[in-house]
Amino acid sequence: MKTNAILDVEQFEKALWSYPLKYRFIFLVLVETGFRISDVLNLKVRDIRRGKFITEKKTKKKREFVISAELRSALMSYAAAANLRSEDFIFPSTKGNLCRPISRYSVHRVFRAVGRILSLDGVISAHSCRKTFARVYMANNDDLEALRKNFNHTSKNTTRGYLD
């Protein structure tokens, strides 16, 4: 099934309050950045602190990491409360090896459950956040070329696919 829902950010975030806090933060980073889930899960505390560039896991391209000061502060407080060190993943796994990030599957499972609770159409996943970012970006900026560059796509057609 195709991921096609445009998420109501406030509604979805509110529904995530019944899950561990890390899922809410994962969601907020996804919708603020438009990053792929693999890139968000591989963020380390130092990436949040310095907020410069990351290398995308899929494309190996550099991409600027920009989040709001409010979200950065909340994430740093979260990391401090969890006793995370600078080199630790900001969203570590709680099962088995703590030196790994939480699994994509765990995030997808929670996001799909929230989608069902909210009676959203289509398959809801972390990728829904990327599409939501694209649609909000275009509503606010109406600049497909800037969105293409933000996503590090080589083709505008690829970027347009996030808007259909």
C-alpha positions as CSV (number, residue, x, y, z in Angstrom):
1,M,0.0,0.0,0.0
2,K,1.1,3.5,-0.7
3,T,1.9,6.0,2.0
4,N,-0.3,8.9,1.1
5,A,-1.6,10.5,4.2
6,I,-0.9,14.1,5.0
7,L,-0.5,14.1,8.7
8,D,-2.0,16.7,11.0
9,V,1.2,17.3,13.0
10,E,-0.5,18.5,16.2
11,Q,-3.1,15.7,16.2
12,F,-0.4,13.0,15.5
13,E,1.9,14.4,18.2
14,K,-0.9,14.5,20.7
15,A,-1.7,10.8,20.0
16,L,2.0,9.9,20.5
17,W,1.8,11.0,24.2
18,S,0.6,7.5,25.1
19,Y,3.9,6.1,23.9
20,P,7.4,6.5,25.2
21,L,8.7,10.0,24.7
22,K,11.3,9.0,22.1
23,Y,8.6,8.3,19.6
24,R,7.3,11.8,19.9
25,F,10.8,13.2,19.4
26,I,11.4,11.0,16.4
27,F,8.2,12.2,14.9
28,L,9.1,15.9,15.6
29,V,12.5,15.6,14.1
30,L,11.1,13.8,11.0
31,V,8.5,16.5,10.3
32,E,10.8,19.4,11.0
33,T,13.6,18.1,8.8
34,G,12.1,15.9,6.1
35,F,14.9,13.4,6.8
36,R,14.6,9.7,6.1
37,I,14.0,7.5,9.1
38,S,17.4,5.9,8.8
39,D,19.0,9.3,9.1
40,V,17.0,10.3,12.1
41,L,17.7,7.0,13.9
42,N,21.4,7.4,13.3
43,L,21.6,10.8,14.9
44,K,23.9,11.0,17.9
45,V,23.7,13.4,20.8
46,R,26.6,15.4,19.3
47,D,24.6,15.9,16.0
48,I,21.8,17.4,18.0
49,R,24.1,19.7,20.0
50,R,26.1,21.1,17.0
51,G,23.4,20.9,14.4
52,K,25.7,21.2,11.3
53,F,25.6,18.6,8.6
54,I,25.0,14.9,8.5
55,T,25.8,12.4,5.8
56,E,22.6,10.7,4.5
57,K,22.8,6.9,4.9
58,K,21.0,6.1,1.6
59,T,22.7,8.6,-0.7
60,K,26.0,9.3,1.2
61,K,25.4,13.0,0.4
62,K,25.9,15.8,2.9
63,R,22.7,17.5,4.2
64,E,22.3,20.4,6.6
65,F,20.7,19.4,9.9
66,V,18.4,22.3,11.0
67,I,15.8,22.0,13.8
68,S,14.1,24.6,15.9
69,A,15.9,25.9,19.0
70,E,12.9,24.6,21.0
71,L,13.2,21.1,19.7
72,R,17.0,21.1,20.1
73,S,16.7,22.2,23.7
74,A,14.0,19.5,24.4
75,L,16.2,16.8,22.8
76,M,19.2,17.9,24.8
77,S,17.1,17.8,28.0
78,Y,15.9,14.3,27.0
79,A,19.5,13.1,26.4
80,A,20.6,14.5,29.7
81,A,17.7,12.8,31.6
82,A,18.6,9.5,29.9
83,N,22.3,10.0,30.8
84,L,23.3,9.8,27.1
85,R,26.9,10.8,26.2
86,S,27.9,12.8,23.2
87,E,28.8,9.7,21.1
88,D,25.5,7.9,22.0
89,F,22.6,7.6,19.6
90,I,19.9,10.1,20.6
91,F,17.3,7.3,20.2
92,P,19.1,4.1,21.5
93,S,17.6,0.7,21.4
94,T,16.3,-0.5,24.7
95,K,16.6,-4.2,23.8
96,G,19.8,-6.1,23.4
97,N,22.7,-4.0,22.3
98,L,22.3,-0.4,23.7
99,C,25.0,0.8,21.3
100,R,22.5,0.6,18.4
101,P,19.7,3.0,17.5
102,I,16.1,1.9,18.0
103,S,14.9,-0.1,15.0
104,R,12.9,1.2,12.1
105,Y,10.4,-1.5,12.7
106,S,9.7,-0.2,16.2
107,V,9.0,3.3,14.8
108,H,6.8,2.0,12.0
109,R,4.8,-0.2,14.4
110,V,4.0,2.8,16.7
111,F,3.3,5.2,13.8
112,R,0.9,2.7,12.2
113,A,-0.9,2.1,15.5
114,V,-1.3,5.9,15.9
115,G,-2.6,6.1,12.3
116,R,-5.2,3.4,13.1
117,I,-6.2,5.2,16.4
118,L,-6.7,8.4,14.4
119,S,-8.5,6.6,11.6
120,L,-6.1,7.9,8.9
121,D,-6.3,6.5,5.4
122,G,-3.4,4.7,3.8
123,V,-0.4,3.2,5.4
124,I,1.1,5.5,8.0
125,S,4.8,5.2,8.5
126,A,7.9,7.4,9.1
127,H,7.9,8.1,5.4
128,S,4.5,9.8,5.9
129,C,6.4,12.5,7.8
130,R,8.7,13.1,4.9
131,K,5.7,13.6,2.6
132,T,4.1,15.8,5.2
133,F,7.3,17.9,5.4
134,A,7.3,18.3,1.6
135,R,3.7,19.4,1.4
136,V,4.0,21.8,4.2
137,Y,7.2,23.2,2.7
138,M,5.5,23.7,-0.6
139,A,2.5,25.3,1.0
140,N,4.7,27.8,2.8
141,N,7.4,28.4,0.1
142,D,6.0,27.2,-3.3
143,D,9.6,26.5,-4.4
144,L,10.0,23.0,-5.9
145,E,13.7,23.6,-6.7
146,A,14.5,24.5,-3.1
147,L,12.7,21.4,-1.9
148,R,14.5,19.3,-4.4
149,K,17.8,20.6,-3.1
150,N,16.7,20.1,0.5
151,F,15.9,16.5,-0.2
152,N,19.2,16.1,-2.2
153,H,17.2,14.7,-5.2
154,T,18.7,14.9,-8.6
155,S,15.4,15.2,-10.4
156,K,12.4,17.4,-9.8
157,N,10.2,14.5,-10.8
158,T,11.4,12.5,-7.8
159,T,10.5,15.5,-5.6
160,R,7.1,15.9,-7.2
161,G,6.3,12.3,-6.1
162,Y,6.2,13.5,-2.6
163,L,3.5,16.0,-3.4
164,D,1.1,13.6,-5.2
